[in-house]
Amino acid sequence: MANSSDRKELKASWKPKAEVPSLSLKDVAKHSSRNDLWIVVHGGVYNVTEYSRDHPGGLDALAEVGGTDATSAYEDVGHSEDAREIMQSLLVGHLEGAPKASDTSEDKTPKVQVVRASPNGDGEQKTSSRLLGPRIELAAFAVGTAALVYFVRHTNLTIPSLPRSMDSKHSGSGGSFLQGFLLASATAAVIGVASVRYLSNVVNFDVDFSKLPAHKTASEHVPSSDYPTGVLMPRTYRKFALREKVELSPNGIFRFVFDLPTPTSTLGLPIGQHITIRGDVEEHSVTRSYTPVSNNRDLGRMELVIRIYPDGQLGKYLSALQPGDKVDIRGPKGAMRYRKGMSTHIGMVGGGTGITPLFQIIRAVCEDKTDNTKISLVYANRSEPDIMLRNRLDQFARDVPSKFQVYYVLDQPPASGWQGGVGRVNKQILQERMPAVSDSTKILVCGPPPMVNATKNNLIDLGFKEPGSVSKMSDQIFCF
């Protein structure tokens, strides 16, 4: 549960489909083991036992607050945009005496309003005082202009004459022409300033940054260089039809291709970010985040490579999908937004399905001839058939070896012919394969929590700066 979100929004999102029991802290304390883990957050009691394997901080982070009211820890660490939906599906009860969502509606939340103090202290500026400043400014400008004109006309300042060819078109000397020009310019400036001031007052154009509201709801599509315009909506689910579903490996790896609204539609996903899929599983709404392997160059389509776990909460839903079915998807989401020149050399450590956000960046770099970023990838899996996107990774390594290198590590390598690493990603492998520590290098890590935590600790031992509990773009070690 990383990044920021509003406490009030979490409370408002707590709308269980059925009544849940009222529980005491003693009841919650009975569920504090690593195999039976409950926590309390903002009055809701959540069973996070199954979710612990997906939690960015791993099981240990949740076990520390198991069986207790973890609200403070939850707020201190922060939480992701997905947290509200994920936690709603894990709700098992309500803490005795804690206010329910209906008791803490947004309408009852105190509003904070910032106003400018007025001279009479009533928090509202009168029209006369609001206009006094501009009027003084205008008067000062007029007096200064008059003084300038007087100076030009009544001093013995010698002003060079204009060339004779130009001077012949005007009566008088070049000096007289220049004096007239200054007088006309000053007069026009005074009239112009006065007109602007008057128009500003008439249309109430008196706006500055301090008068803007502290927060204004953004539109669903936010066009900017970092947030490309596309069909995705960050806060609203849209339905996308499944075009194709292909089994890539007998161990549960599938490719899903979804149609965008039109053949020329752009997904609108910043490089390094992900989307959320929502599905109904046994009358409960379940959400999971995935990173597409397609990008904004792939018009009209979105492609996902997903490993479906038979016991996964969303696995049954994804397994049952057939071409033509429509799926609820929203995004973009996530703290990483890759941009060219972010680092000169990026090291990557991926495990299993954690390759997808890394692949998105690899593809962006390798397909952009103007991007000179170097990438070194260490990709760990249990066995050779588990390696996802291998053909495409190997193709990039062949096409642009000066920019991309990959090193595979397997727990269970083939009996013969394997030339990659064996076992787990250890400190030695990292030292050999990752870029040296410098201000221009960054390490990206994505995979199972135990692997992520071990890799992070090894990187710190090698001299990389320890990241915070919530990953930020500025971190030298960024964990997805």
CORKAWO-V619526 format. One record per residue. RES is the residue in three letters. OMEGA is omega in whole degrees, -180 to 180 (* if undefined). D_CENTER is the distance of its C-alpha to the mean C-alpha in Angstrom with 1 decimal. Layout:
res->RES omega->OMEGA d_center->D_CENTER
res->RES omega->OMEGA d_center->D_CENTER
This chain:
res->MET omega->-174 d_center->13.9
res->ALA omega->-179 d_center->11.1
res->ASN omega->-170 d_center->8.8
res->SER omega->172 d_center->10.2
res->SER omega->-172 d_center->11.9
res->ASP omega->-180 d_center->15.3
res->ARG omega->-180 d_center->18.5
res->LYS omega->-180 d_center->20.2
res->GLU omega->177 d_center->17.8
res->LEU omega->-180 d_center->18.5
res->LYS omega->-178 d_center->22.2
res->ALA omega->-178 d_center->22.2
res->SER omega->-177 d_center->20.6
res->TRP omega->-180 d_center->23.5
res->LYS omega->-178 d_center->25.9
res->PRO omega->-180 d_center->27.9
res->LYS omega->179 d_center->29.9
res->ALA omega->179 d_center->32.9
res->GLU omega->178 d_center->34.4
res->VAL omega->-177 d_center->33.6
res->PRO omega->174 d_center->36.1
res->SER omega->-174 d_center->36.2
res->LEU omega->176 d_center->36.0
res->SER omega->177 d_center->37.1
res->LEU omega->177 d_center->35.6
res->LYS omega->178 d_center->38.5
res->ASP omega->-178 d_center->37.6
res->VAL omega->-177 d_center->34.1
res->ALA omega->179 d_center->35.5
res->LYS omega->-177 d_center->37.4
res->HIS omega->-176 d_center->34.2
res->SER omega->180 d_center->33.1
res->SER omega->-178 d_center->33.8
res->ARG omega->179 d_center->31.4
res->ASN omega->179 d_center->32.8
res->ASP omega->-166 d_center->32.7
res->LEU omega->177 d_center->29.8
res->TRP omega->174 d_center->29.1
res->ILE omega->177 d_center->27.1
res->VAL omega->176 d_center->27.1
res->VAL omega->179 d_center->24.0
res->HIS omega->175 d_center->24.7
res->GLY omega->177 d_center->28.0
res->GLY omega->178 d_center->26.9
res->VAL omega->-174 d_center->28.4
res->TYR omega->175 d_center->26.3
res->ASN omega->-175 d_center->27.6
res->VAL omega->-177 d_center->25.0
res->THR omega->-178 d_center->27.5
res->GLU omega->-177 d_center->26.2
res->TYR omega->-174 d_center->22.5
res->SER omega->-179 d_center->23.2
res->ARG omega->178 d_center->23.1
res->ASP omega->-176 d_center->19.5
res->HIS omega->-178 d_center->18.4
res->PRO omega->-180 d_center->16.2
res->GLY omega->180 d_center->18.8
res->GLY omega->-178 d_center->21.7
res->LEU omega->-176 d_center->24.8
res->ASP omega->-178 d_center->26.0
res->ALA omega->179 d_center->23.3
res->LEU omega->-179 d_center->24.2
res->ALA omega->-180 d_center->27.9
res->GLU omega->-178 d_center->28.0
res->VAL omega->-180 d_center->27.5
res->GLY omega->178 d_center->29.2
res->GLY omega->-177 d_center->31.7
res->THR omega->173 d_center->30.6
res->ASP omega->-174 d_center->28.6
res->ALA omega->-176 d_center->25.2
res->THR omega->-178 d_center->23.7
res->SER omega->179 d_center->23.7
res->ALA omega->179 d_center->22.2
res->TYR omega->-179 d_center->19.5
res->GLU omega->-179 d_center->18.6
res->ASP omega->-177 d_center->19.2
res->VAL omega->-174 d_center->16.8
res->GLY omega->-178 d_center->14.0
res->HIS omega->-174 d_center->12.7
res->SER omega->178 d_center->10.0
res->GLU omega->180 d_center->9.4
res->ASP omega->-170 d_center->12.1
res->ALA omega->-177 d_center->14.5
res->ARG omega->-178 d_center->16.4
res->GLU omega->-179 d_center->17.4
res->ILE omega->-177 d_center->18.2
res->MET omega->179 d_center->20.3
res->GLN omega->180 d_center->22.1
res->SER omega->-178 d_center->23.5
res->LEU omega->-176 d_center->24.7
res->LEU omega->180 d_center->26.5
res->VAL omega->-178 d_center->30.2
res->GLY omega->179 d_center->31.5
res->HIS omega->-177 d_center->31.5
res->LEU omega->-180 d_center->32.6
res->GLU omega->176 d_center->35.9
res->GLY omega->180 d_center->35.9
res->ALA omega->180 d_center->32.1
res->PRO omega->177 d_center->31.2
res->LYS omega->-178 d_center->29.9
res->ALA omega->-178 d_center->27.2
res->SER omega->-180 d_center->30.0
res->ASP omega->-177 d_center->31.2
res->THR omega->-179 d_center->28.0
res->SER omega->-177 d_center->27.0
res->GLU omega->-178 d_center->24.9
res->ASP omega->-178 d_center->28.1
res->LYS omega->-180 d_center->29.7
res->THR omega->-180 d_center->26.9
res->PRO omega->178 d_center->28.2
res->LYS omega->177 d_center->26.8
res->VAL omega->-179 d_center->26.2
res->GLN omega->179 d_center->27.5
res->VAL omega->178 d_center->27.8
res->VAL omega->176 d_center->30.9
res->ARG omega->179 d_center->32.8
res->ALA omega->178 d_center->36.0
res->SER omega->-179 d_center->39.2
res->PRO omega->-179 d_center->42.5
res->ASN omega->174 d_center->44.0
res->GLY omega->-177 d_center->41.2
res->ASP omega->176 d_center->40.5
res->GLY omega->-180 d_center->36.8
res->GLU omega->180 d_center->37.7
res->GLN omega->176 d_center->38.9
res->LYS omega->-178 d_center->42.0
res->THR omega->-178 d_center->42.3
res->SER omega->-180 d_center->45.0
res->SER omega->179 d_center->43.0
res->ARG omega->-178 d_center->39.9
res->LEU omega->-176 d_center->42.1
res->LEU omega->-179 d_center->44.2
res->GLY omega->179 d_center->41.9
res->PRO omega->-179 d_center->41.7
res->ARG omega->176 d_center->45.5
res->ILE omega->180 d_center->46.3
res->GLU omega->-180 d_center->44.1
res->LEU omega->179 d_center->45.9
res->ALA omega->179 d_center->49.3
res->ALA omega->179 d_center->48.6
res->PHE omega->-179 d_center->47.6
res->ALA omega->179 d_center->50.8
res->VAL omega->180 d_center->53.0
res->GLY omega->179 d_center->51.5
res->THR omega->179 d_center->52.1
res->ALA omega->179 d_center->55.7
res->ALA omega->179 d_center->56.3
res->LEU omega->179 d_center->55.1
res->VAL omega->-180 d_center->57.4
res->TYR omega->-178 d_center->60.3
res->PHE omega->-178 d_center->59.7
res->VAL omega->-173 d_center->59.8
res->ARG omega->-172 d_center->63.0
res->HIS omega->175 d_center->65.1
res->THR omega->-180 d_center->64.6
res->ASN omega->-180 d_center->66.3
res->LEU omega->-180 d_center->63.1
res->THR omega->-179 d_center->64.0
res->ILE omega->-177 d_center->61.7
res->PRO omega->179 d_center->62.2
res->SER omega->176 d_center->63.6
res->LEU omega->175 d_center->61.7
res->PRO omega->-174 d_center->63.1
res->ARG omega->-179 d_center->66.3
res->SER omega->179 d_center->65.0
res->MET omega->-176 d_center->62.2
res->ASP omega->-177 d_center->64.5
res->SER omega->-179 d_center->67.1
res->LYS omega->-177 d_center->64.8
res->HIS omega->175 d_center->64.7
res->SER omega->180 d_center->67.5
res->GLY omega->-177 d_center->68.0
res->SER omega->175 d_center->66.7
res->GLY omega->179 d_center->63.3
res->GLY omega->179 d_center->62.9
res->SER omega->179 d_center->63.7
res->PHE omega->-179 d_center->61.1
res->LEU omega->177 d_center->58.4
res->GLN omega->179 d_center->59.4
res->GLY omega->179 d_center->59.1
res->PHE omega->179 d_center->55.7
res->LEU omega->-179 d_center->54.4
res->LEU omega->180 d_center->55.9
res->ALA omega->180 d_center->54.4
res->SER omega->-180 d_center->51.0
res->ALA omega->180 d_center->51.1
res->THR omega->179 d_center->52.3
res->ALA omega->180 d_center->49.6
res->ALA omega->179 d_center->46.9
res->VAL omega->-180 d_center->48.3
res->ILE omega->-180 d_center->48.5
res->GLY omega->180 d_center->45.0
res->VAL omega->180 d_center->43.5
res->ALA omega->-180 d_center->45.5
res->SER omega->180 d_center->44.4
res->VAL omega->180 d_center->40.7
res->ARG omega->-179 d_center->41.2
res->TYR omega->180 d_center->43.1
res->LEU omega->179 d_center->40.7
res->SER omega->-180 d_center->37.8
res->ASN omega->-177 d_center->39.7
res->VAL omega->-176 d_center->40.8
res->VAL omega->179 d_center->37.3
res->ASN omega->-178 d_center->35.6
res->PHE omega->-178 d_center->33.5
res->ASP omega->-175 d_center->33.3
res->VAL omega->170 d_center->29.5
res->ASP omega->-174 d_center->27.6
res->PHE omega->-178 d_center->24.2
res->SER omega->-180 d_center->25.8
res->LYS omega->179 d_center->27.0
res->LEU omega->178 d_center->23.7
res->PRO omega->-178 d_center->22.4
res->ALA omega->-178 d_center->20.0
res->HIS omega->177 d_center->17.6
res->LYS omega->-178 d_center->17.8
res->THR omega->-180 d_center->16.3
res->ALA omega->175 d_center->14.3
res->SER omega->-178 d_center->15.6
res->GLU omega->179 d_center->14.1
res->HIS omega->-177 d_center->13.7
res->VAL omega->-178 d_center->12.1
res->PRO omega->174 d_center->13.7
res->SER omega->-179 d_center->12.7
res->SER omega->-180 d_center->12.9
res->ASP omega->-175 d_center->9.2
res->TYR omega->-172 d_center->8.7
res->PRO omega->179 d_center->12.1
res->THR omega->178 d_center->14.3
res->GLY omega->-175 d_center->15.3
res->VAL omega->-180 d_center->16.7
res->LEU omega->174 d_center->13.6
res->MET omega->-174 d_center->12.9
res->PRO omega->-177 d_center->9.9
res->ARG omega->-176 d_center->12.5
res->THR omega->177 d_center->15.6
res->TYR omega->173 d_center->17.1
res->ARG omega->-180 d_center->19.0
res->LYS omega->178 d_center->21.9
res->PHE omega->-177 d_center->22.1
res->ALA omega->178 d_center->25.5
res->LEU omega->179 d_center->26.0
res->ARG omega->-172 d_center->28.0
res->GLU omega->176 d_center->28.8
res->LYS omega->-174 d_center->28.7
res->VAL omega->176 d_center->30.3
res->GLU omega->-178 d_center->31.1
res->LEU omega->-177 d_center->30.5
res->SER omega->-179 d_center->32.0
res->PRO omega->180 d_center->34.4
res->ASN omega->170 d_center->32.3
res->GLY omega->178 d_center->29.8
res->ILE omega->-178 d_center->27.4
res->PHE omega->170 d_center->26.8
res->ARG omega->177 d_center->25.3
res->PHE omega->177 d_center->24.1
res->VAL omega->-180 d_center->24.0
res->PHE omega->176 d_center->22.9
res->ASP omega->169 d_center->24.1
res->LEU omega->-173 d_center->21.9
res->PRO omega->179 d_center->23.9
res->THR omega->180 d_center->25.8
res->PRO omega->-180 d_center->26.7
res->THR omega->-180 d_center->24.9
res->SER omega->176 d_center->21.6
res->THR omega->-179 d_center->18.4
res->LEU omega->180 d_center->15.6
res->GLY omega->-178 d_center->12.8
res->LEU omega->175 d_center->10.4
res->PRO omega->-177 d_center->8.6
res->ILE omega->180 d_center->10.4
res->GLY omega->-179 d_center->9.3
res->GLN omega->-173 d_center->7.2
res->HIS omega->178 d_center->9.4
res->ILE omega->178 d_center->11.3
res->THR omega->175 d_center->13.4
res->ILE omega->178 d_center->17.2
res->ARG omega->178 d_center->19.5
res->GLY omega->179 d_center->23.1
res->ASP omega->-180 d_center->26.2
res->VAL omega->-180 d_center->28.0
res->GLU omega->176 d_center->31.3
res->GLU omega->176 d_center->30.6
res->HIS omega->177 d_center->27.3
res->SER omega->-178 d_center->23.9
res->VAL omega->178 d_center->21.8
res->THR omega->175 d_center->18.2
res->ARG omega->-179 d_center->16.7
res->SER omega->179 d_center->13.7
res->TYR omega->177 d_center->14.5
res->THR omega->178 d_center->13.4
res->PRO omega->173 d_center->15.6
res->VAL omega->171 d_center->17.9
res->SER omega->178 d_center->18.3
res->ASN omega->-174 d_center->16.3
res->ASN omega->175 d_center->16.6
res->ARG omega->-178 d_center->20.1
res->ASP omega->-175 d_center->21.3
res->LEU omega->173 d_center->22.4
res->GLY omega->-176 d_center->23.3
res->ARG omega->172 d_center->22.1
res->MET omega->-176 d_center->19.4
res->GLU omega->177 d_center->20.5
res->LEU omega->171 d_center->19.7
res->VAL omega->-171 d_center->21.7
res->ILE omega->170 d_center->22.1
res->ARG omega->-179 d_center->24.5
res->ILE omega->177 d_center->26.1
res->TYR omega->-178 d_center->27.6
res->PRO omega->-179 d_center->30.7
res->ASP omega->180 d_center->30.0
res->GLY omega->-177 d_center->26.3
res->GLN omega->180 d_center->25.4
res->LEU omega->-177 d_center->24.0
res->GLY omega->-180 d_center->26.4
res->LYS omega->-179 d_center->29.2
res->TYR omega->-179 d_center->27.2
res->LEU omega->-180 d_center->25.9
res->SER omega->-177 d_center->29.4
res->ALA omega->-178 d_center->31.0
res->LEU omega->177 d_center->29.0
res->GLN omega->178 d_center->31.2
res->PRO omega->-177 d_center->30.7
res->GLY omega->178 d_center->30.6
res->ASP omega->179 d_center->28.8
res->LYS omega->-173 d_center->25.9
res->VAL omega->177 d_center->22.7
res->ASP omega->-178 d_center->20.1
res->ILE omega->173 d_center->16.6
res->ARG omega->-179 d_center->13.4
res->GLY omega->2 d_center->9.8
res->PRO omega->-180 d_center->7.4
res->LYS omega->176 d_center->5.5
res->GLY omega->-176 d_center->4.5
res->ALA omega->-177 d_center->4.1
res->MET omega->172 d_center->6.2
res->ARG omega->-177 d_center->6.8
res->TYR omega->173 d_center->10.6
res->ARG omega->-179 d_center->12.9
res->LYS omega->-179 d_center->16.7
res->GLY omega->180 d_center->18.4
res->MET omega->177 d_center->15.7
res->SER omega->176 d_center->18.5
res->THR omega->-180 d_center->22.0
res->HIS omega->180 d_center->22.2
res->ILE omega->172 d_center->19.6
res->GLY omega->-180 d_center->21.0
res->MET omega->175 d_center->19.8
res->VAL omega->-178 d_center->21.1
res->GLY omega->177 d_center->20.7
res->GLY omega->177 d_center->22.6
res->GLY omega->-178 d_center->23.5
res->THR omega->177 d_center->20.8
res->GLY omega->179 d_center->18.2
res->ILE omega->-169 d_center->19.1
res->THR omega->177 d_center->17.0
res->PRO omega->178 d_center->13.6
res->LEU omega->-180 d_center->15.9
res->PHE omega->-179 d_center->18.0
res->GLN omega->178 d_center->15.4
res->ILE omega->178 d_center->15.1
res->ILE omega->-179 d_center->18.9
res->ARG omega->-179 d_center->19.6
res->ALA omega->-179 d_center->17.7
res->VAL omega->-175 d_center->19.7
res->CYS omega->-179 d_center->23.0
res->GLU omega->180 d_center->23.1
res->ASP omega->-178 d_center->22.5
res->LYS omega->-179 d_center->25.8
res->THR omega->-180 d_center->24.6
res->ASP omega->-177 d_center->22.0
res->ASN omega->179 d_center->24.2
res->THR omega->175 d_center->21.7
res->LYS omega->180 d_center->23.6
res->ILE omega->174 d_center->22.2
res->SER omega->-176 d_center->24.2
res->LEU omega->167 d_center->23.4
res->VAL omega->-173 d_center->25.2
res->TYR omega->-176 d_center->24.9
res->ALA omega->177 d_center->26.7
res->ASN omega->180 d_center->28.2
res->ARG omega->-179 d_center->31.2
res->SER omega->-176 d_center->33.3
res->GLU omega->179 d_center->33.5
res->PRO omega->-179 d_center->32.9
res->ASP omega->-177 d_center->29.6
res->ILE omega->-180 d_center->28.1
res->MET omega->175 d_center->25.5
res->LEU omega->-175 d_center->25.2
res->ARG omega->-179 d_center->27.9
res->ASN omega->-177 d_center->29.7
res->ARG omega->176 d_center->26.7
res->LEU omega->180 d_center->25.9
res->ASP omega->179 d_center->29.6
res->GLN omega->177 d_center->29.8
res->PHE omega->-179 d_center->27.1
res->ALA omega->178 d_center->29.0
res->ARG omega->-174 d_center->32.2
res->ASP omega->-177 d_center->31.0
res->VAL omega->-178 d_center->29.2
res->PRO omega->179 d_center->30.5
res->SER omega->-178 d_center->30.0
res->LYS omega->-173 d_center->26.2
res->PHE omega->175 d_center->25.7
res->GLN omega->-179 d_center->27.6
res->VAL omega->178 d_center->27.3
res->TYR omega->-177 d_center->29.2
res->TYR omega->177 d_center->29.6
res->VAL omega->-178 d_center->30.6
res->LEU omega->172 d_center->32.4
res->ASP omega->-177 d_center->33.8
res->GLN omega->-177 d_center->36.6
res->PRO omega->176 d_center->37.4
res->PRO omega->-178 d_center->40.1
res->ALA omega->-179 d_center->43.7
res->SER omega->174 d_center->44.1
res->GLY omega->-179 d_center->42.5
res->TRP omega->-176 d_center->39.1
res->GLN omega->179 d_center->38.0
res->GLY omega->180 d_center->34.7
res->GLY omega->-179 d_center->34.0
res->VAL omega->179 d_center->35.4
res->GLY omega->-178 d_center->34.2
res->ARG omega->178 d_center->31.0
res->VAL omega->-176 d_center->28.6
res->ASN omega->-177 d_center->30.5
res->LYS omega->-179 d_center->30.6
res->GLN omega->179 d_center->33.0
res->ILE omega->-180 d_center->31.0
res->LEU omega->-179 d_center->28.0
res->GLN omega->-178 d_center->30.3
res->GLU omega->-170 d_center->31.8
res->ARG omega->-178 d_center->28.8
res->MET omega->177 d_center->25.9
res->PRO omega->179 d_center->25.9
res->ALA omega->180 d_center->27.6
res->VAL omega->175 d_center->25.9
res->SER omega->-180 d_center->25.1
res->ASP omega->-177 d_center->22.7
res->SER omega->177 d_center->21.8
res->THR omega->180 d_center->21.0
res->LYS omega->178 d_center->18.1
res->ILE omega->177 d_center->18.3
res->LEU omega->-176 d_center->15.8
res->VAL omega->177 d_center->17.0
res->CYS omega->-180 d_center->16.6
res->GLY omega->179 d_center->19.4
res->PRO omega->-178 d_center->21.6
res->PRO omega->179 d_center->21.1
res->PRO omega->179 d_center->24.6
res->MET omega->-180 d_center->24.0
res->VAL omega->-179 d_center->20.7
res->ASN omega->179 d_center->22.5
res->ALA omega->180 d_center->25.5
res->THR omega->-180 d_center->23.8
res->LYS omega->180 d_center->21.9
res->ASN omega->179 d_center->25.3
res->ASN omega->179 d_center->27.1
res->LEU omega->177 d_center->24.7
res->ILE omega->178 d_center->25.2
res->ASP omega->-180 d_center->28.9
res->LEU omega->175 d_center->28.7
res->GLY omega->178 d_center->27.5
res->PHE omega->-177 d_center->23.7
res->LYS omega->-180 d_center->22.0
res->GLU omega->180 d_center->21.2
res->PRO omega->175 d_center->17.5
res->GLY omega->-179 d_center->16.7
res->SER omega->176 d_center->16.4
res->VAL omega->-176 d_center->12.6
res->SER omega->177 d_center->11.2
res->LYS omega->-179 d_center->9.7
res->MET omega->-177 d_center->9.5
res->SER omega->-179 d_center->13.0
res->ASP omega->176 d_center->14.5
res->GLN omega->173 d_center->17.4
res->ILE omega->-179 d_center->16.9
res->PHE omega->179 d_center->13.5
res->CYS omega->178 d_center->13.9
res->PHE omega->* d_center->11.8
